[in-house]
């Protein structure tokens, strides 16, 4: 997960496609919108590996700024392990409300933690 975040920060679409599972991998990626982003950080909220150690879940929050706006991506991603390598399958994006508990489990409200403006 961290390596995929790093690939987004440097617009490395080749790496992102290489680490995407072939069953769900797009033919190409348009990273033109991310070129305008300044990535501010990644917080891993939770990880779960299935008992067979062949699949897992990563919940994360990635913060970025675009222009004068700071935003977050809160995603729960699925990964599959094949031949010793983890591949991104897909993810579900959700947006916490400003007054909800922060998904990173800090005990703070989202607006005072990962949703805080830079």
C-alpha positions as CSV (number, residue, x, y, z in Angstrom):
1,X,0.0,0.0,0.0
2,X,2.7,2.4,0.9
3,X,4.6,1.8,-2.4
4,X,1.4,2.5,-4.3
5,X,0.9,5.7,-2.5
6,X,4.5,6.7,-3.3
7,X,3.9,5.9,-6.9
8,X,0.9,8.3,-6.9
9,X,3.1,11.0,-5.4
10,X,5.5,10.8,-8.3
11,X,2.9,10.0,-11.0
12,X,4.4,6.6,-11.7
13,X,1.5,5.0,-13.6
14,X,3.7,2.1,-14.8
15,X,4.3,0.9,-11.2
16,X,0.6,1.3,-10.3
17,X,-0.5,-0.8,-13.3
18,X,2.2,-3.4,-12.5
19,X,0.9,-3.8,-8.9
20,X,-2.8,-3.9,-10.0
21,X,-4.3,-7.4,-10.3
22,X,-4.8,-8.4,-13.9
23,X,-8.5,-9.2,-13.3
24,X,-9.3,-5.6,-12.4
25,X,-6.4,-3.6,-14.0
26,X,-7.4,-0.8,-16.4
27,X,-5.8,-0.7,-19.8
28,X,-4.2,2.6,-18.9
29,X,-4.2,5.3,-16.2
30,X,-4.8,9.0,-16.6
31,X,-2.8,10.7,-13.8
32,X,-3.2,14.2,-15.1
33,X,-5.3,15.2,-12.2
34,X,-2.7,14.0,-9.7
35,X,-0.1,16.2,-11.3
36,X,-1.9,19.1,-9.8
37,X,-2.0,17.5,-6.3
38,X,0.5,17.9,-3.5
39,X,0.4,14.7,-1.5
40,X,0.5,15.5,2.3
41,X,0.7,12.0,3.9
42,X,-0.6,8.5,4.3
43,X,-2.2,7.1,7.4
44,X,-2.8,3.3,7.5
45,X,-6.0,2.9,9.7
46,X,-6.1,-0.9,9.7
47,X,-4.9,-4.0,7.9
48,X,-6.3,-7.5,7.9
49,X,-4.8,-10.6,6.3
50,X,-7.1,-13.6,5.7
51,X,-6.3,-16.9,7.4
52,X,-5.0,-18.3,4.1
53,X,-2.6,-15.4,3.8
54,X,-3.5,-15.0,0.2
55,X,-5.7,-11.9,0.5
56,X,-6.0,-8.9,2.7
57,X,-7.6,-5.6,3.4
58,X,-5.9,-2.2,4.0
59,X,-7.9,0.8,5.2
60,X,-6.1,4.1,4.7
61,X,-6.4,7.9,4.6
62,X,-4.3,9.8,2.1
63,X,-4.2,13.6,2.4
64,X,-3.5,16.0,-0.5
65,X,-3.9,19.6,-1.5
66,X,-5.0,20.9,-4.8
67,X,-4.9,24.7,-5.1
68,X,-6.2,26.1,-1.8
69,X,-8.1,23.0,-0.8
70,X,-7.0,20.2,1.4
71,X,-8.8,16.9,0.9
72,X,-8.6,13.3,1.9
73,X,-9.2,9.9,0.3
74,X,-10.5,7.4,2.8
75,X,-10.4,4.0,1.1
76,X,-10.7,0.3,2.1
77,X,-8.6,-1.6,-0.5
78,X,-8.6,-5.3,-1.3
79,X,-5.3,-7.1,-2.2
80,X,-4.5,-10.6,-3.4
81,X,-1.2,-12.3,-2.9
82,X,0.1,-14.4,-5.9
83,X,3.5,-15.9,-6.2
84,X,4.7,-14.0,-3.2
85,X,3.6,-10.6,-4.5
86,X,0.6,-8.4,-3.4
87,X,-1.7,-7.0,-6.0
88,X,-4.3,-4.3,-5.6
89,X,-7.8,-5.6,-6.6
90,X,-10.2,-2.8,-5.8
91,X,-11.3,-0.4,-3.2
92,X,-14.3,1.3,-1.6
93,X,-14.0,5.0,-1.0
94,X,-15.9,6.7,1.9
95,X,-15.9,10.2,3.2
96,X,-16.1,10.6,6.9
97,X,-18.1,13.6,8.2
98,X,-16.1,16.3,9.9
99,X,-17.6,15.5,13.3
100,X,-17.3,11.8,13.1
101,X,-14.6,9.8,14.9
102,X,-11.4,9.7,12.8
103,X,-11.0,6.4,11.0
104,X,-7.3,6.3,12.0
105,X,-8.5,5.4,15.5
106,X,-6.8,8.4,17.2
107,X,-9.8,9.1,19.3
108,X,-10.2,12.6,17.8
109,X,-12.9,13.9,15.6
110,X,-12.0,13.6,11.9
111,X,-11.9,17.4,11.5
112,X,-9.2,17.7,14.2
113,X,-7.1,14.8,12.9
114,X,-6.8,13.4,9.3
115,X,-9.4,15.9,8.0
116,X,-7.5,18.9,9.4
117,X,-6.8,21.6,6.9
118,X,-3.1,22.3,6.2
